[in-house]
Structure formats: C-alpha cells, structure tokens
C-alpha cells in the first residue's frame, strides 16, 4: 500500500535529561506516526496497555494500536489508545 513501516524500533530512555543505556523496542512504527504493539495472548492484561502508553509518552506520538492476534475475530483484538 506504499506505507512506510519500521519494525523493532529502539526508543532511548531519558531520565532527568540523561539517556540510559537500555532501550525500549516498538514492534511497528507506521508512517512515523502510529505505534503498533503486537500480542498473541489468551488474556489481555493492563501491563500491555501501560506499555503502549509509555511508548506514546516517550516518543511524543499521539496514536497507538494494541493488536491481539489470539482472538476468533481480529477486529475484537484491536485496542486504540490516544496520547493526551
């Protein structure tokens, strides 16, 4: 479809204006605007949503999708999160 998609994007962690040696890793970054976090779990947990919110805050991005592939209908496994 011509979309720019980057996989396994490292995000540096900043603490008190210092960069920490560890990085967080985004599953997919679409058009440098939308963070997509992929899961295949029988039960969605709050920690997955917290992870996506953290990625949104650290990158300053506004939109994130949490997608769970372990559901009968994929549309039932898509969760949208807006930073703000």
C-alpha positions as CSV (number, residue, x, y, z in Angstrom):
1,X,0.0,0.0,0.0
2,X,3.0,2.3,0.0
3,X,3.1,2.9,3.7
4,X,6.4,3.4,5.5
5,X,6.6,0.8,8.2
6,X,9.6,0.3,10.5
7,X,10.0,-2.9,12.6
8,X,11.6,-3.3,16.0
9,X,12.3,0.4,16.5
10,X,14.5,1.2,19.6
11,X,13.5,4.1,21.8
12,X,16.1,5.6,24.1
13,X,15.0,6.0,27.7
14,X,15.6,9.5,29.2
15,X,15.7,10.1,32.9
16,X,16.4,13.5,34.4
17,X,17.6,14.6,30.9
18,X,20.1,11.7,30.8
19,X,19.9,8.9,28.3
20,X,20.0,5.5,29.9
21,X,22.0,2.7,28.2
22,X,18.9,0.5,27.9
23,X,16.3,0.9,25.1
24,X,12.6,0.0,24.7
25,X,11.6,-1.6,21.4
26,X,8.4,-0.7,19.5
27,X,7.0,-3.6,17.4
28,X,5.9,-1.4,14.4
29,X,6.0,2.3,13.7
30,X,3.7,3.2,10.8
31,X,4.4,6.4,8.8
32,X,6.5,7.7,11.8
33,X,3.1,8.5,13.5
34,X,1.4,5.3,14.7
35,X,2.8,2.9,17.2
36,X,1.6,-0.7,16.8
37,X,2.2,-3.2,19.6
38,X,1.6,-6.8,18.7
39,X,0.5,-9.6,21.0
40,X,-0.9,-13.1,20.8
41,X,-2.2,-13.8,24.3
42,X,-5.3,-15.6,25.7
43,X,-6.0,-12.7,28.1
44,X,-5.2,-9.0,27.6
45,X,-3.5,-7.5,30.7
46,X,-3.3,-3.9,31.9
47,X,0.5,-4.1,31.6
48,X,0.2,-4.3,27.8
49,X,-1.8,-1.1,27.7
50,X,0.6,0.6,30.1
51,X,3.5,-0.5,27.8
52,X,1.8,1.2,24.8
53,X,1.1,4.4,26.9
54,X,4.7,4.5,27.9
55,X,5.9,4.2,24.3
56,X,3.5,7.0,23.3
57,X,4.7,9.3,26.0
58,X,8.4,8.7,25.4
59,X,8.1,9.3,21.6
60,X,5.6,12.1,21.7
61,X,3.4,10.2,19.3
62,X,-0.4,10.6,19.5
63,X,-1.9,7.3,18.4
64,X,-1.1,3.7,19.3
65,X,-2.7,0.4,18.5
66,X,-2.5,-2.7,20.6
67,X,-3.4,-5.8,18.5
68,X,-4.0,-9.2,19.9
69,X,-4.0,-12.0,17.3
70,X,-5.3,-14.7,19.7
71,X,-9.0,-13.9,19.1
72,X,-11.6,-15.5,16.8
73,X,-12.2,-12.2,15.0
74,X,-9.3,-9.9,14.6
75,X,-11.5,-6.8,15.0
76,X,-12.2,-7.9,18.6
77,X,-8.4,-7.9,19.3
78,X,-7.7,-4.3,18.3
79,X,-7.4,-1.6,21.0
80,X,-6.8,2.1,20.2
81,X,-5.0,4.4,22.5
82,X,-4.6,8.2,22.2
83,X,-1.9,10.1,24.0
84,X,-3.2,13.1,25.7
